[in-house]
Amino acid sequence: MSELGPSEAASLAARAGLPLPADRHADVAATANHIHSVITVLRELDFDDIAPYRREDHDGAV
């Protein structure tokens, strides 16, 4: 996926019923691009050897 531009961010937000003021388009696009880059890295991680979290395995569980 290519980076989301300010006008695309505004268009997608409006389509979702969240119209943005013009001065927020670039900030929203930058935030969306950052989130996308973090998710991309997380998808590349190999979790096959990691056991799922089990609450009862930890002392002092909430």
LUMMIZA-976643 format. One record per residue (C-alpha): residue in one letter; y, x, z; residue number from 0. Coordinates in Angstrom, 1 decimal. Example, Ala and Ser with C-alpha at 12.3 -4.5 7.8 and 13.67 -1.06 7.14 Angstrom:
BEGIN
+------+--------+--------+--------+-----+
: code :      Y :      X :      Z : pos :
+------+--------+--------+--------+-----+
:    a :   -4.5 :   12.3 :    7.8 :   0 :
:    s :   -1.1 :   13.7 :    7.1 :   1 :
+------+--------+--------+--------+-----+
***
This chain:
BEGIN
+------+--------+--------+--------+-----+
: code :      Y :      X :      Z : pos :
+------+--------+--------+--------+-----+
:    m :    0.0 :    0.0 :    0.0 :   0 :
:    s :    3.4 :    1.3 :   -0.9 :   1 :
:    e :    6.2 :    1.3 :    1.7 :   2 :
:    l :    7.9 :   -2.0 :    2.3 :   3 :
:    g :   11.5 :   -2.1 :    1.3 :   4 :
:    p :   14.3 :   -3.9 :    3.0 :   5 :
:    s :   14.5 :   -6.7 :    0.4 :   6 :
:    e :   10.7 :   -7.2 :    0.6 :   7 :
:    a :   10.9 :   -7.4 :    4.4 :   8 :
:    a :   13.6 :  -10.0 :    4.1 :   9 :
:    s :   11.6 :  -12.0 :    1.6 :  10 :
:    l :    8.4 :  -11.9 :    3.6 :  11 :
:    a :   10.2 :  -12.9 :    6.8 :  12 :
:    a :   11.9 :  -15.8 :    5.1 :  13 :
:    r :    8.6 :  -16.9 :    3.6 :  14 :
:    a :    7.2 :  -16.9 :    7.2 :  15 :
:    g :   10.1 :  -19.1 :    8.3 :  16 :
:    l :   12.0 :  -16.2 :   10.0 :  17 :
:    p :   15.2 :  -15.6 :    8.1 :  18 :
:    l :   16.8 :  -12.2 :    9.0 :  19 :
:    p :   20.4 :  -11.3 :    9.0 :  20 :
:    a :   21.2 :   -8.8 :    6.3 :  21 :
:    d :   21.9 :   -6.0 :    8.8 :  22 :
:    r :   18.3 :   -6.3 :   10.1 :  23 :
:    h :   16.4 :   -5.9 :    6.8 :  24 :
:    a :   16.2 :   -2.1 :    6.9 :  25 :
:    d :   15.2 :   -2.0 :   10.6 :  26 :
:    v :   12.4 :   -4.6 :   10.1 :  27 :
:    a :   11.1 :   -2.7 :    7.0 :  28 :
:    a :   11.1 :    0.6 :    8.9 :  29 :
:    t :    9.2 :   -1.0 :   11.9 :  30 :
:    a :    6.7 :   -2.7 :    9.6 :  31 :
:    n :    6.1 :    0.6 :    7.8 :  32 :
:    h :    5.6 :    2.4 :   11.1 :  33 :
:    i :    3.1 :   -0.2 :   12.3 :  34 :
:    h :    1.3 :    0.1 :    9.0 :  35 :
:    s :    1.0 :    3.9 :    9.3 :  36 :
:    v :   -0.4 :    3.6 :   12.9 :  37 :
:    i :   -3.0 :    1.1 :   11.8 :  38 :
:    t :   -4.0 :    3.3 :    8.9 :  39 :
:    v :   -4.6 :    6.2 :   11.3 :  40 :
:    l :   -6.6 :    3.9 :   13.7 :  41 :
:    r :   -8.8 :    2.7 :   10.8 :  42 :
:    e :   -9.7 :    6.3 :   10.0 :  43 :
:    l :  -10.9 :    7.1 :   13.5 :  44 :
:    d :  -14.7 :    7.2 :   14.0 :  45 :
:    f :  -15.6 :    5.1 :   17.0 :  46 :
:    d :  -19.4 :    5.0 :   16.4 :  47 :
:    d :  -20.2 :    7.3 :   19.3 :  48 :
:    i :  -18.0 :    5.6 :   21.8 :  49 :
:    a :  -19.4 :    3.0 :   24.1 :  50 :
:    p :  -17.5 :   -0.2 :   24.5 :  51 :
:    y :  -15.4 :   -0.6 :   27.7 :  52 :
:    r :  -17.3 :   -2.3 :   30.5 :  53 :
:    r :  -15.2 :   -3.5 :   33.4 :  54 :
:    e :  -17.9 :   -3.1 :   36.0 :  55 :
:    d :  -18.3 :    0.6 :   35.1 :  56 :
:    h :  -14.9 :    1.3 :   36.8 :  57 :
:    d :  -14.1 :    1.4 :   40.5 :  58 :
:    g :  -11.0 :   -0.6 :   41.5 :  59 :
:    a :  -11.2 :   -3.0 :   38.5 :  60 :
:    v :   -8.5 :   -5.6 :   38.6 :  61 :
+------+--------+--------+--------+-----+
***
